[in-house]
Amino acid sequence: MELRSVEELMDLLYACRGVRDAPDPAGRSVDLHEHALRTAALLRRSRPADKELQVSGLVHPVGRLLRPDGTTAPGPHAAEAVRALLGPRVARLVRHHPGHGRSGDDDRLSLRQAAEEGRLAGFDAGVLEDWRTVLELVAARNSRLGAVD
């Protein structure tokens, strides 16, 4: 599945509401929609200028929805779904989440830490609609860069 518009991506993110991730070793599972919002909010706090990283945190759970049977890692499915819309950097970050980044890969480390904290944090991270403008900005930037390449 390849997402072609922010609207399609928003629909997929809304579809994550009520879908729970597999339990972690402590037996905790998390609603994918809430986890996405909290992860993105944590990244916005720690890296306010890095919209692509924030969006990576927002979209990283969609792979679980695309591969609910769990037979394959969800990261590659999410990466392929968002690559055309959000660009290669977002796709790369989502593909390798939650893998442990190579030393020196601050982006992957930041995403992993925010995702882990987002599983445990209980704060109100707002609503998905708050992210529409950021998603549109990243998509538009990717579209312009793709036209130049």
QUIMODA-V462104 format. One record per run of one state. SS is the DSSP state (hx for helix, st for strand, lp for the rest). FROM is the first residue (numbers start at 1). TO is the last residue. If there is no record, write none. Layout:
BEGIN
SS/FROM/TO, SS/FROM/TO
END
This chain:
BEGIN
lp/1/5, hx/6/15, lp/16/19, st/20/20, lp/21/30, st/31/31, hx/32/46, lp/47/50, hx/51/59, lp/60/61, hx/62/66, lp/67/73, hx/74/86, lp/87/87, hx/88/96, lp/97/105, hx/106/120, lp/121/127, hx/128/148, lp/149/149
END
